[in-house]
Amino acid sequence: MASLSTWCRYIRHKLEYSFSLSWKSYKRGLISDRELYDTVWKNVFQGKLTYLHWNKGEAMAPTIGEQASTLLVRKIPIADPTRVFLGDVIVLKDPDNSENHLVRRLAATEGYEMVSKDEKDEPFVLEKDQCWVLADNDKLKPKEAKDSRLFGPVSMTDIVGRVIYSLRTAVDHGPVLNSHYSMRKDSSLLEIELDVNDMMKNHKA
C-alpha cells in the first residue's frame, strides 16, 4: 500500500496535469473563464494519469522487447523541456500519419546543435519547440529505425506521453529506463496506477 507521502506527490501530479489540460482547453476557446476551475477539479477526480499502449517492432530493442509489448504511458498534455527530459522514452505522433504513434527516445531539444556523420550535411540548431528522437536499436539503419535521422526534427507538441513501464510477457516486465528526473517524478504513479494483472489482460501476444 502506498505511503501518505506517495499519495501527496501523486495528488500534486494530478493537480498539475488537470490544470495543464484545462488551460490547454481554455486557450483553444473550448471552455470559458467560469468553466476553467470546474474543469480542473473534474479532471483531478476523474480518470488516471496513465494509459496502456501496445507496441510492436524492434526499433526500441533492447529497452522494449522486439516482440509485442504492452506499455504503461504517462499522459503529457503539454510537452516542453520542463515536463519531458533528454533520455526519456516518449510516445509521439507519427510524422507520416498523425493517427499512428511511435515510441522513441528523446535525444535533443531546442538549442542543441545537430552534427551529421556525413560531412556533406551542414550542422544546424534545433529551433524553439523542436526535438530530435532516436530509436534505441543501434543495429537498424535510419530508414528501418524510422526516427529523426529519417524524418528530421519533430514538434514537441507531437509528444503525447512518456513510457514508464513495459510488459513483454507475464514474467518479463519492469520499469523503463528514463532520465533521472522523470523516473523520480513518475515513481508515485507507478506505485498507485501500475496494475500488472490489468496489463497482462490487455496484452496482445
C-alpha positions in Angstrom: 0.0 0.0 0.0 1.3 3.4 -0.9 2.5 5.7 1.8 1.0 9.1 2.7 3.9 11.0 1.1 3.5 9.0 -2.1 -0.2 9.9 -2.2 0.6 13.5 -1.6 3.1 13.5 -4.6 0.5 11.7 -6.7 -2.2 14.2 -6.0 0.2 17.0 -6.7 0.9 15.4 -10.1 -2.9 15.1 -10.7 -3.4 18.8 -10.0 -0.6 19.8 -12.3 -1.9 17.5 -15.1 -5.5 18.7 -14.6 -4.5 22.4 -14.7 -2.4 21.9 -17.8 -5.1 20.0 -19.6 -7.8 22.6 -18.6 -5.5 25.5 -19.5 -5.0 23.9 -22.9 -8.7 23.8 -23.5 -9.1 27.3 -22.2 -6.5 28.7 -24.6 -8.3 27.0 -27.5 -11.6 28.6 -26.5 -13.2 25.3 -25.7 -14.1 26.4 -22.1 -15.0 29.7 -20.5 -13.4 31.5 -17.5 -16.2 30.1 -15.3 -15.7 26.6 -16.5 -11.9 26.6 -16.1 -11.7 25.9 -12.4 -14.6 23.5 -12.5 -12.8 21.5 -15.3 -9.6 21.5 -13.2 -11.3 19.8 -10.3 -13.3 17.5 -12.5 -10.1 16.2 -14.1 -8.5 15.7 -10.7 -11.2 13.3 -9.5 -11.8 11.6 -12.8 -9.5 9.3 -14.8 -5.9 8.3 -14.5 -2.6 9.9 -15.3 -1.6 6.8 -17.4 -2.9 4.7 -20.2 -1.9 1.4 -21.9 -0.2 1.4 -25.3 0.5 -1.6 -27.4 3.8 -1.5 -29.3 5.4 -3.9 -31.8 8.7 -3.7 -33.6 12.4 -3.9 -32.9 13.2 -0.1 -33.1 13.4 0.2 -29.3 15.2 -3.1 -28.5 16.6 -3.9 -26.0 14.8 -1.3 -23.9 11.4 -2.6 -25.2 11.1 -6.2 -26.5 11.4 -6.9 -30.2 8.1 -8.7 -30.0 4.8 -7.2 -28.9 4.9 -5.2 -25.6 2.2 -3.6 -23.6 3.4 -0.2 -22.3 2.2 1.9 -19.4 2.4 5.6 -20.6 2.2 8.7 -18.5 0.0 11.3 -20.2 1.6 14.6 -21.1 -0.9 17.3 -22.2 1.7 20.0 -22.8 5.2 18.8 -23.7 8.1 21.1 -23.1 11.7 20.9 -21.6 10.2 21.2 -18.1 8.0 18.1 -18.5 10.0 15.8 -20.7 13.7 15.4 -20.5 16.6 14.2 -22.6 16.8 10.4 -22.3 13.1 9.9 -21.8 11.3 7.2 -23.8 8.3 9.0 -25.3 5.2 8.3 -27.4 4.7 10.8 -30.2 2.5 11.2 -33.3 4.0 9.5 -36.4 5.1 12.4 -38.7 3.9 10.4 -41.7 0.5 9.6 -40.2 -0.7 11.5 -37.1 -3.3 8.8 -36.3 -0.4 6.4 -35.6 2.1 6.7 -32.7 5.8 5.9 -32.5 7.8 5.1 -29.4 11.3 6.7 -29.5 13.9 8.2 -27.1 14.2 12.0 -26.8 17.8 12.8 -27.8 17.8 16.6 -28.1 15.6 19.6 -27.7 15.6 23.3 -28.8 19.0 25.0 -28.8 21.0 21.8 -29.4 23.4 21.8 -32.4 23.0 18.7 -34.6 26.0 17.4 -36.4 25.8 14.6 -39.0 28.4 11.9 -39.5 28.1 12.7 -43.2 30.4 15.7 -43.9 28.1 16.8 -46.8 25.4 17.7 -44.3 25.6 21.1 -42.7 25.2 21.4 -38.9 22.0 23.0 -37.7 20.5 24.1 -34.4 17.1 22.8 -33.2 14.6 25.7 -33.2 12.1 26.5 -30.4 9.7 23.7 -29.7 11.6 21.3 -31.9 13.1 18.0 -30.7 15.2 15.1 -32.1 14.1 11.5 -31.4 16.0 8.2 -32.0 15.4 4.5 -31.9 17.4 2.6 -29.2 18.3 -0.3 -31.6 21.8 0.6 -33.0 21.7 -2.4 -35.4 19.0 -0.7 -37.5 19.7 1.6 -40.4 17.9 5.1 -40.3 15.2 4.0 -42.7 14.5 0.9 -40.7 14.6 2.7 -37.4 12.2 5.4 -38.6 13.5 8.2 -36.4 14.7 11.8 -36.8 17.6 10.6 -38.9 14.9 9.8 -41.5 12.2 12.5 -41.0 14.2 15.2 -39.2 13.2 17.3 -36.2 9.6 17.0 -34.8 7.5 19.4 -32.8 7.3 19.0 -29.1 3.6 19.3 -29.4 3.6 15.9 -31.1 4.7 14.2 -27.9 1.7 12.7 -26.1 3.3 10.7 -23.3 6.3 9.1 -21.6 6.7 5.3 -21.3 7.2 4.3 -17.7 6.7 0.5 -17.6 6.9 -2.3 -20.2 5.4 -5.7 -20.2 6.7 -8.3 -22.7 5.4 -11.4 -21.0 3.9 -12.4 -17.7 7.4 -13.0 -16.3 9.3 -10.3 -18.3 8.3 -6.8 -17.3 9.6 -3.8 -15.4 10.1 0.0 -15.3 11.5 1.7 -18.4 14.8 3.5 -18.0 14.2 7.2 -18.5 16.0 10.3 -17.3 16.8 10.6 -13.6 14.3 13.5 -13.3 11.5 11.6 -14.9 12.0 8.4 -13.0 11.8 10.3 -9.8 8.7 12.2 -10.9 7.0 9.0 -12.1 7.6 6.9 -9.0 4.4 7.8 -7.3 2.4 7.0 -10.5 4.0 3.5 -10.7 3.1 2.8 -7.0 -0.5 3.9 -7.4 -1.6 3.3 -11.0 0.6 0.3 -12.1 -1.6 -2.9 -12.4 0.5 -5.7 -14.0 -2.6 -8.0 -14.0 -4.6 -5.5 -16.0 -1.6 -5.0 -18.4 -1.5 -8.8 -18.8 -5.2 -9.0 -19.6 -4.8 -6.3 -22.3 -1.6 -7.8 -23.7 -1.5 -9.0 -27.3 1.0 -11.8 -27.6 
